[in-house]
């Protein structure tokens, strides 16, 4: 099937209120353009340099999502246009995003990444640490960065019960945060292999790559 068909079928399967991010990392411009022509407007990249190059080459009504682990010294390159930064896991990164947001006079939306997976290689905060950031005076003083939700990645496993348990943990954390801050509205969880479980558990933003574009180059 074509990329257009894949996007159409995915969109048809998603409940109302769930946003689809096409994970376009490593894919060339012409492939992204095919998805764009099919109506896709939200794209996810995990390398800042690659996202900047694609931003410059693609139409300007695209919403760019930074979904990879982000280093503070890379924020400045995308601060003028990034729509949402998914993987914030420390206060110093929030501070840098706020600093770059001030330079461009725009508030940059972010998600706190919660560690729900068993793997040591996965980044993220414990729920208590994330809550401490949300409630800290330091964050309240930031005027150009806004935490709008949470993101998490489940363990890479075929055990669907474990994946569901991890997503349910993230959803309960999200509900707690939302009760404390009305700006918390985005729950980003679920990828090509587990997005249906994630949606059943309450995700409203899914990051899908291989089901749209095929396996990574």
C-alpha positions as CSV (number, residue, x, y, z in Angstrom):
1,X,0.0,0.0,0.0
2,X,1.0,3.6,-0.6
3,X,1.9,6.1,2.2
4,X,-1.4,7.9,1.3
5,X,-3.4,4.7,1.9
6,X,-1.5,4.0,5.1
7,X,-2.4,7.4,6.5
8,X,-6.0,7.2,5.4
9,X,-6.4,3.8,7.0
10,X,-4.7,4.9,10.2
11,X,-6.8,8.0,10.5
12,X,-10.0,6.0,9.9
13,X,-9.0,3.7,12.8
14,X,-8.3,6.5,15.3
15,X,-11.0,7.7,17.7
16,X,-12.0,11.4,17.6
17,X,-9.6,13.5,19.6
18,X,-6.5,11.3,19.0
19,X,-3.8,13.1,17.0
20,X,-1.5,11.2,14.6
21,X,2.1,12.1,14.5
22,X,3.9,10.7,11.4
23,X,7.4,9.7,12.7
24,X,9.5,10.8,9.7
25,X,13.0,10.4,11.1
26,X,15.5,9.2,8.5
27,X,12.9,9.6,5.7
28,X,13.7,11.9,2.7
29,X,11.8,15.0,1.8
30,X,9.9,13.4,-1.1
31,X,8.5,10.7,1.3
32,X,7.4,13.4,3.7
33,X,5.8,15.3,0.9
34,X,3.7,12.3,-0.1
35,X,2.4,12.2,3.5
36,X,1.8,15.9,3.4
37,X,-0.2,15.6,0.1
38,X,-2.3,13.0,1.9
39,X,-3.2,15.6,4.5
40,X,-0.7,14.8,7.2
41,X,0.4,17.9,9.1
42,X,2.0,16.6,12.3
43,X,5.5,15.2,11.9
44,X,7.9,13.8,14.5
45,X,11.7,13.9,14.3
46,X,14.3,12.7,16.8
47,X,17.4,14.7,15.6
48,X,17.3,18.5,15.7
49,X,19.5,19.0,12.6
50,X,17.4,16.8,10.5
51,X,14.2,18.5,11.7
52,X,15.7,21.9,10.8
53,X,16.6,20.8,7.3
54,X,13.1,19.4,6.7
55,X,11.4,22.5,8.2
56,X,13.3,24.7,5.8
57,X,12.4,22.5,2.8
58,X,8.7,21.8,3.6
59,X,5.5,23.9,3.7
60,X,5.2,26.1,6.8
61,X,1.8,24.9,8.0
62,X,3.4,21.7,9.3
63,X,3.5,21.1,13.1
64,X,7.0,19.8,14.0
65,X,7.4,17.5,17.1
66,X,10.7,16.9,18.7
67,X,10.3,13.3,19.9
68,X,13.9,12.3,20.6
69,X,16.2,12.9,23.6
70,X,17.1,16.6,23.5
71,X,20.3,18.2,24.6
72,X,20.1,21.8,25.9
73,X,22.7,23.1,23.4
74,X,20.4,22.1,20.4
75,X,17.3,23.9,21.6
76,X,18.3,27.2,19.9
77,X,18.2,25.7,16.4
78,X,14.5,24.9,16.5
79,X,13.1,27.3,19.1
80,X,11.6,29.6,16.4
81,X,9.3,26.9,15.0
82,X,9.0,23.7,17.0
83,X,5.4,22.9,17.9
84,X,5.9,20.5,20.8
85,X,9.0,19.1,22.6
86,X,8.1,15.6,23.9
87,X,11.1,14.4,25.9
88,X,11.8,17.0,28.7
89,X,13.2,15.2,31.7
90,X,15.1,17.8,33.7
91,X,14.7,21.4,34.9
92,X,17.9,22.7,33.2
93,X,16.4,21.7,29.8
94,X,13.2,23.5,30.7
95,X,15.3,26.6,31.6
96,X,17.1,26.5,28.3
97,X,13.8,26.2,26.4
98,X,12.4,29.1,28.3
99,X,15.5,31.1,27.5
100,X,15.3,30.4,23.8
101,X,11.5,31.0,23.8
102,X,12.2,34.5,25.3
103,X,14.6,35.2,22.4
104,X,11.9,34.4,19.9
105,X,9.0,35.9,21.9
106,X,7.0,32.7,21.8
107,X,5.9,30.2,24.4
108,X,7.2,26.7,23.6
109,X,5.0,23.8,24.6
110,X,6.6,20.7,26.2
111,X,5.8,17.3,27.6
112,X,7.5,15.8,30.6
113,X,8.8,12.3,29.8
114,X,7.9,9.8,32.4
115,X,9.9,6.6,32.7
116,X,7.4,3.7,32.6
117,X,9.6,1.1,30.8
118,X,11.7,-1.6,32.3
119,X,14.7,-1.0,30.1
120,X,17.6,1.0,31.5
121,X,18.1,2.6,28.1
122,X,14.8,4.5,28.2
123,X,14.9,8.1,29.4
124,X,12.4,9.7,31.7
125,X,11.5,11.0,35.1
126,X,9.9,9.1,38.0
127,X,6.3,10.5,38.5
128,X,7.3,12.1,41.8
129,X,10.2,13.9,40.3
130,X,8.0,15.2,37.4
131,X,5.4,16.4,39.8
132,X,8.1,18.3,41.8
133,X,9.1,20.1,38.5
134,X,5.5,21.0,37.7
135,X,5.0,22.4,41.2
136,X,8.4,24.1,41.6
137,X,8.7,27.9,41.9
138,X,11.4,27.8,39.3
139,X,9.0,26.4,36.6
140,X,6.3,28.9,37.7
141,X,8.8,31.7,37.0
142,X,9.3,30.6,33.4
143,X,7.2,32.7,31.0
144,X,8.2,31.2,27.7
145,X,7.8,27.5,28.3
146,X,4.7,25.6,29.1
147,X,4.2,22.0,30.2
148,X,1.1,20.8,28.4
149,X,1.2,17.1,29.2
150,X,3.2,13.8,29.6
151,X,5.0,11.4,27.3
152,X,6.1,7.8,27.9
153,X,7.5,4.8,26.0
154,X,6.5,1.3,27.0
155,X,9.0,-1.6,27.3
156,X,9.9,-3.1,23.9
157,X,8.2,-6.5,24.5
158,X,5.5,-8.8,23.1
159,X,3.9,-9.0,26.5
160,X,0.8,-6.9,26.0
161,X,-0.2,-7.2,29.6
162,X,3.1,-5.5,30.7
163,X,2.6,-2.8,28.0
164,X,-0.9,-2.1,29.2
165,X,0.2,-1.9,32.8
166,X,2.9,0.6,31.9
167,X,0.4,2.7,29.9
168,X,-2.1,2.6,32.7
169,X,0.6,3.9,35.1
170,X,1.2,6.8,32.8
171,X,-2.5,7.5,32.4
172,X,-3.0,7.6,36.2
173,X,0.0,10.0,36.5
174,X,-1.5,12.2,33.8
175,X,-4.9,12.3,35.5
176,X,-3.1,13.4,38.8
177,X,-1.2,16.1,37.0
178,X,-4.3,17.3,35.1
179,X,-6.2,17.7,38.4
180,X,-3.4,20.1,39.5
181,X,-2.9,22.1,36.3
182,X,-5.6,22.8,33.7
183,X,-2.9,23.2,31.0
184,X,-2.1,19.5,31.2
185,X,-4.1,18.1,28.3
186,X,-1.7,16.0,26.1
187,X,-0.9,12.4,26.7
188,X,1.6,11.1,24.2
189,X,2.0,7.4,24.3
190,X,1.8,4.6,21.7
191,X,3.9,3.8,18.6
192,X,3.4,1.6,15.6
193,X,3.6,-1.6,17.6
194,X,1.4,-0.6,20.6
195,X,-0.7,2.4,19.7
196,X,-4.0,0.5,19.9
197,X,-3.2,-0.5,23.5
198,X,-2.2,3.1,24.3
199,X,-5.4,4.6,22.9
200,X,-7.4,2.1,25.0
201,X,-5.5,3.3,28.0
202,X,-6.3,7.0,27.2
203,X,-3.6,8.3,24.9
204,X,-4.6,11.3,22.7
205,X,-1.4,11.6,20.7
206,X,0.3,8.6,19.0
207,X,3.7,8.5,17.3
208,X,3.5,6.2,14.2
209,X,6.4,5.6,11.8
210,X,6.8,2.2,10.2
211,X,3.0,1.7,9.7
212,X,3.1,4.9,7.5
213,X,6.5,4.9,5.9
214,X,7.7,1.3,6.2
215,X,10.8,0.2,8.1
216,X,13.4,2.8,9.0
217,X,16.2,3.4,6.4
